[in-house]
Amino acid sequence: VVSAIGQGMAGHAGVSGRLFGAMGSAGINVVAIAQGASELSISVAVAEKEALRAVRAVHTAFGLTRLVHLVMVGCGRVGKELLRILEQTQTKLLEELDLQLRLVAVARSSKFIADGAGLSPGSLTPLWASAENRPTDPELLARVLEEHFTDGILVDVTATDTTELQLLALRSGLHVVTANKVPLSQNLAQYHEIMKACRKLGVRYNYETTFGAGLPVLHTLGELVNTGDELLEVRGCLSGTLGAICSWLDEGLPIREAVRRAEERGYTEPDPREDLSGRDVARKALIIARASGMELEPADVALEPMIPGLEVGLDQALQAAEGPLDERLAVAHSKGAVLRYIAEIAPGRVHVGLSEVDKLSPIGSLSGPDNIFVFRTQRYREHPLVIRGPGAGVEVTAAGVLGDVLKIATSGRRPPRS
Ligand SMILES: NC(=O)c1ccc[n+]([C@@H]2O[C@H](COP(=O)([O-])OP(=O)(O)OC[C@H]3O[C@@H](n4cnc5c(N)ncnc54)[C@H](OP(=O)(O)O)[C@@H]3O)[C@@H](O)[C@H]2O)c1
């Protein structure tokens, strides 16, 4: 039996609404209800195995604690930076937002560390040497759910297919924050499955950093779509890696050097062929198209690779591409133009590829790893809405991931819908 006890409850509207709302949002079934004649308490009976979660849900609903549990998968470049920012900001979050983000588990491809009492984000490195083997996805979730928390977020900073894990997490009532594009950019049925799981359980799925790193592109797109605007076209450079490479080519750096430099600066995907094949941009473009309401499959994206023939090997493909790229670049420069790797998303049509653009245009003047998104909509028909800024780099990406976590931690669940 879980009881909410307090003086003056009878005179306060909404106390029982908040109590039952908390139970409902946490998916806890109330078996019986009792209210004392004194009106100093309301008691509910729940299944014994749900009791601890029920107490935590009620504490959160009444603002007695704001404790959010984080389960992190991936601890590479972005993951390590996220841990650093978590360590650095935890005191400030507690003092200013009264919010505690408790890291309870971290998984890598083959290792796993968990502690329900909380791991110190800044002290994980020495723990990996003696860490246990990574459990399977269902076992991993069962382990973290043993802690009976109600406010939990799975933070995905891997670059692998984590669809099964994400779906299991959503269906177990965890919110998901992902920088990982893979689950959202495979077949349409899988995309719908993820979105349906969120709607059904009222859990949140934040994926702002799957494109544009920390730039508020998805947020802007959501506002345009939700306020009834009609998207005519999104055009832009969605890859910080290819943007930086294109600007270095303008400066005369050979393609092989440019790719090496991008790798050294941490701009590339774990496998640089993901960037150079255009697949990374194609995935981002598909996610944007789907977020705008287009029902497209990966095969619907027309893709012209930045570097063709990568199947034979990176070095060989770069060597073969050098001559043709130099020629194309010389032609473009002679016309006052530059080459940029551009994504074009219009209703029912997505194209990504290398194009000539005027050097002085917004896209042509882009330099380094910056991204640019030019939205043409019914409302922004004459003067497009432009978002521009750093679109790659572990620092801005990790900060964007934390931003997505905070959006959930400070607002909580949505009411479930069928
Ligand atoms: N770097 C950027 O600037 C940037 C920008 C925007 C978005 N992103 C996205 O952020 C994500 C992470 O990028 P990154 O640069 O940090 O990649 P990374 O350095 O290669 O790190 C990937 C991490 O994922 C782990 N991992 C792989 N499979 C796993 C599994 N099944 N379960 C748990 N962990 C697993 C790896 O484990 P091991 O440690 O065992 O190898 C590694 O720790 C990617 O999806 C990327 O597209 C990156």
The ligand as a MOL file (V3000), in Angstrom:
LIG
                    3D

  0  0  0     0  0            999 V3000
M  V30 BEGIN CTAB
M  V30 COUNTS 48 52 0 0 0
M  V30 BEGIN ATOM
M  V30 1 N 31.8550 12.3810 -33.7870 0
M  V30 2 C 31.0060 13.3340 -34.1380 0
M  V30 3 O 31.3530 14.4900 -34.4030 0
M  V30 4 C 29.5270 13.0250 -34.2450 0
M  V30 5 C 28.6440 14.0400 -34.6080 0
M  V30 6 C 27.2680 13.7580 -34.6600 0
M  V30 7 C 26.8250 12.4710 -34.3870 0
M  V30 8 N 27.7220 11.4950 -34.0700 0 CHG=1
M  V30 9 C 27.2130 10.1610 -33.8180 0
M  V30 10 O 27.5130 9.7740 -32.4910 0
M  V30 11 C 27.6720 8.3590 -32.4280 0
M  V30 12 C 28.9910 8.0300 -31.7220 0
M  V30 13 O 30.0570 8.5470 -32.4820 0
M  V30 14 P 31.5660 8.3950 -31.9530 0
M  V30 15 O 32.3650 9.2730 -32.8250 0
M  V30 16 O 31.5900 8.5900 -30.4760 0 CHG=-1
M  V30 17 O 31.8310 6.8230 -32.2720 0
M  V30 18 P 32.9980 5.8920 -31.6560 0
M  V30 19 O 34.1060 6.7100 -31.1340 0
M  V30 20 O 33.2960 4.8440 -32.6750 0
M  V30 21 O 32.2790 5.1770 -30.4240 0
M  V30 22 C 31.2920 4.2020 -30.6000 0
M  V30 23 C 31.0900 3.5170 -29.2650 0
M  V30 24 O 29.9980 2.6100 -29.3970 0
M  V30 25 C 30.3670 1.4040 -28.7500 0
M  V30 26 N 29.5460 0.2940 -29.2670 0
M  V30 27 C 29.5720 -0.2820 -30.4780 0
M  V30 28 N 28.6310 -1.2460 -30.5360 0
M  V30 29 C 28.0300 -1.2700 -29.3320 0
M  V30 30 C 26.9880 -2.0410 -28.7660 0
M  V30 31 N 26.3580 -2.9960 -29.4610 0
M  V30 32 N 26.6170 -1.7890 -27.4870 0
M  V30 33 C 27.2200 -0.8370 -26.7580 0
M  V30 34 N 28.2130 -0.0640 -27.2400 0
M  V30 35 C 28.6130 -0.2850 -28.5150 0
M  V30 36 C 31.8460 1.2440 -29.0320 0
M  V30 37 O 32.3850 0.3040 -28.1190 0
M  V30 38 P 33.9610 0.0140 -27.9770 0
M  V30 39 O 34.4610 1.1250 -27.0950 0
M  V30 40 O 34.0020 -1.3100 -27.3360 0
M  V30 41 O 34.5210 0.0510 -29.3700 0
M  V30 42 C 32.2900 2.6970 -28.7890 0
M  V30 43 O 32.4870 2.9060 -27.4090 0
M  V30 44 C 27.6210 7.8710 -33.8860 0
M  V30 45 O 26.3480 7.3360 -34.1540 0
M  V30 46 C 27.8550 9.1070 -34.7010 0
M  V30 47 O 27.2150 9.0530 -35.9600 0
M  V30 48 C 29.0550 11.7500 -33.9730 0
M  V30 END ATOM
M  V30 BEGIN BOND
M  V30 1 1 1 2
M  V30 2 2 2 3
M  V30 3 1 2 4
M  V30 4 1 4 5
M  V30 5 2 4 48
M  V30 6 2 5 6
M  V30 7 1 6 7
M  V30 8 2 7 8
M  V30 9 1 8 9
M  V30 10 1 8 48
M  V30 11 1 9 10
M  V30 12 1 9 46
M  V30 13 1 10 11
M  V30 14 1 11 12
M  V30 15 1 11 44
M  V30 16 1 12 13
M  V30 17 1 13 14
M  V30 18 2 14 15
M  V30 19 1 14 16
M  V30 20 1 14 17
M  V30 21 1 17 18
M  V30 22 2 18 19
M  V30 23 1 18 20
M  V30 24 1 18 21
M  V30 25 1 21 22
M  V30 26 1 22 23
M  V30 27 1 23 24
M  V30 28 1 23 42
M  V30 29 1 24 25
M  V30 30 1 25 26
M  V30 31 1 25 36
M  V30 32 1 26 27
M  V30 33 1 26 35
M  V30 34 2 27 28
M  V30 35 1 28 29
M  V30 36 1 29 30
M  V30 37 2 29 35
M  V30 38 1 30 31
M  V30 39 2 30 32
M  V30 40 1 32 33
M  V30 41 2 33 34
M  V30 42 1 34 35
M  V30 43 1 36 37
M  V30 44 1 36 42
M  V30 45 1 37 38
M  V30 46 2 38 39
M  V30 47 1 38 40
M  V30 48 1 38 41
M  V30 49 1 42 43
M  V30 50 1 44 45
M  V30 51 1 44 46
M  V30 52 1 46 47
M  V30 END BOND
M  V30 END CTAB
M  END
